[in-house]
Each structure stands twice: as structure tokens, then as C-alpha cells.
């Protein structure tokens, strides 16, 4: 079971060559077992980037997200109260970005590895990451 960080989801859908060979391999393996999870906060992050003009998609953001939602091997994880509370109670020291905190909390609660290139997350000792 894995959780994709926002940029990993975006790169995987748009151009998997942007991912490391290891990340692509793990995602492909988990795809076969329908064990790929994405936090709903990632949909918010992508919509925000589009709204601010920092990300351009080939279609409306609603359509882009809907296409991802229709993939049978992807499971979107809502930000429920348990995840929200875990995100403010992460063990040790972690940076303040709320979306990253929610993504990490999601992976911790699911007991999943987090696929990310983000060095701040990868250096956090309380989560297993893959890149």
C-alpha cells in the first residue's frame, strides 16, 4: 500500500518519466493490487496551483481530477477528523506546511509508504518514503 505525494500524482499521470525508476516500479507494482492512495488534500493543492496560474493542465482541473478518480486502482482518502488530528500531532519535528502534514498523517494512519521527491518529507524519520 502506498500514498502518492501531490507532485508524484501529477507527474505519474502527466509524464511518468519525471519519476525515479524506483518510484515508477513501486507504483506499477501497487497498481496491480489496487493499493495506490491519494489524499484529497492533493486535489486541493492541484486546484490551487491551477487557480494561481502556477500549473497548466490540458483540461479543466475538475475533468483532470475526475479522470484520476475513475481509475480503478486509485483510492482517494478524504481528510477525516482522525487524519486532521494526526496532522497536528506528528511525532518529532516536522515542517509547518499543512498539506504535507495531512499527506504524511494519511500515510501514517494507513500504514503506507509515501512516494515523494520532497527532501523535507524524506528526511522525516517517522515515515517510510520511496523515491
C-alpha positions as CSV (number, residue, x, y, z in Angstrom):
1,X,0.0,0.0,0.0
2,X,1.3,3.4,-1.0
3,X,0.3,7.1,-0.8
4,X,1.3,9.4,-3.6
5,X,2.5,12.9,-2.7
6,X,0.8,15.6,-4.8
7,X,3.7,16.1,-7.3
8,X,4.1,12.4,-7.7
9,X,0.4,12.0,-8.7
10,X,0.7,14.9,-11.1
11,X,3.9,13.6,-12.7
12,X,2.7,10.0,-12.8
13,X,-0.4,11.0,-14.7
14,X,1.2,13.6,-17.0
15,X,4.7,12.2,-17.6
16,X,5.9,9.2,-15.6
17,X,9.5,9.8,-16.8
18,X,9.6,12.6,-14.2
19,X,9.5,10.0,-11.5
20,X,12.5,8.0,-10.4
21,X,12.9,4.5,-11.7
22,X,12.2,3.1,-8.2
23,X,9.1,5.2,-7.7
24,X,7.7,4.1,-11.1
25,X,8.4,0.5,-10.2
26,X,6.7,0.7,-6.8
27,X,3.7,2.5,-8.3
28,X,3.4,-0.1,-11.1
29,X,3.5,-2.9,-8.6
30,X,0.9,-1.4,-6.3
31,X,-1.3,-0.6,-9.3
32,X,-1.7,-4.3,-9.9
33,X,-3.2,-4.7,-6.4
34,X,-5.3,-1.5,-6.4
35,X,-3.3,-0.2,-3.4
36,X,-2.5,3.3,-4.5
37,X,-3.9,6.1,-2.3
38,X,-4.0,9.8,-2.7
39,X,-5.1,12.3,0.0
40,X,-8.0,14.5,-1.0
41,X,-5.8,17.4,0.1
42,X,-3.8,16.8,-3.1
43,X,-6.8,17.6,-5.2
44,X,-7.0,20.9,-3.3
45,X,-3.3,21.5,-3.9
46,X,-3.6,20.9,-7.6
47,X,-6.7,23.1,-7.9
48,X,-4.9,25.9,-6.0
49,X,-1.9,25.7,-8.3
50,X,-4.1,25.9,-11.4
51,X,-6.1,28.8,-9.9
52,X,-2.9,30.7,-9.1
53,X,-1.6,30.1,-12.7
54,X,1.4,28.0,-11.4
55,X,0.1,24.9,-13.1
56,X,-1.4,24.4,-16.5
57,X,-3.3,21.3,-17.3
58,X,-4.5,20.2,-20.8
59,X,-8.1,20.2,-19.5
60,X,-10.2,21.9,-16.7
61,X,-8.9,20.8,-13.3
62,X,-12.3,19.2,-12.5
63,X,-12.0,17.0,-15.5
64,X,-8.4,16.1,-14.7
65,X,-9.3,15.1,-11.2
66,X,-12.4,13.2,-12.4
67,X,-10.3,11.2,-14.8
68,X,-8.0,10.2,-11.9
69,X,-11.0,9.3,-9.8
70,X,-12.2,7.0,-12.5
71,X,-9.1,4.9,-12.4
72,X,-9.9,1.6,-10.6
73,X,-6.5,1.3,-8.9
74,X,-6.6,4.7,-7.2
75,X,-8.3,5.3,-3.9
76,X,-8.8,8.8,-2.7
77,X,-8.6,9.3,1.0
78,X,-10.8,12.0,2.5
79,X,-9.3,14.2,5.2
80,X,-11.4,13.0,8.1
81,X,-11.1,14.0,11.7
82,X,-8.6,11.3,12.5
83,X,-6.2,12.4,9.8
84,X,-6.7,16.1,10.7
85,X,-5.8,15.4,14.3
86,X,-2.9,13.2,13.4
87,X,-1.5,16.0,11.2
88,X,-1.2,18.4,14.2
89,X,0.3,15.6,16.4
90,X,3.0,14.2,14.2
91,X,5.8,12.7,16.2
92,X,9.1,14.6,16.4
93,X,9.8,17.8,14.4
94,X,8.1,18.3,11.0
95,X,7.7,21.4,9.0
96,X,4.5,23.5,9.0
97,X,3.1,23.1,5.5
98,X,-0.5,21.9,6.2
99,X,-0.9,19.9,3.0
100,X,2.4,18.0,3.6
101,X,1.3,17.3,7.2
102,X,-2.0,15.9,6.1
103,X,-0.4,13.7,3.4
104,X,2.1,12.4,6.0
105,X,-0.7,11.8,8.5
106,X,-2.6,9.9,5.9
107,X,0.3,7.6,5.1
108,X,0.9,7.0,8.9
109,X,-2.7,6.2,9.6
110,X,-2.9,3.8,6.6
111,X,0.5,2.3,7.5
112,X,1.6,3.0,3.9
113,X,4.8,4.1,2.3
114,X,4.8,7.6,0.9
115,X,6.1,8.1,-2.6
116,X,7.8,11.6,-2.7
117,X,10.7,13.5,-4.0
118,X,10.3,16.1,-1.3
119,X,13.6,16.2,0.7
120,X,11.8,17.7,3.8
121,X,9.4,14.7,3.9
122,X,12.1,12.1,3.0
123,X,14.3,13.3,5.9
124,X,11.4,12.9,8.4
125,X,12.3,9.8,10.3
126,X,8.8,8.8,11.3
127,X,7.5,7.9,7.8
128,X,8.8,5.4,5.3
129,X,9.3,7.0,1.9
130,X,10.3,5.9,-1.5
131,X,11.9,7.8,-4.3
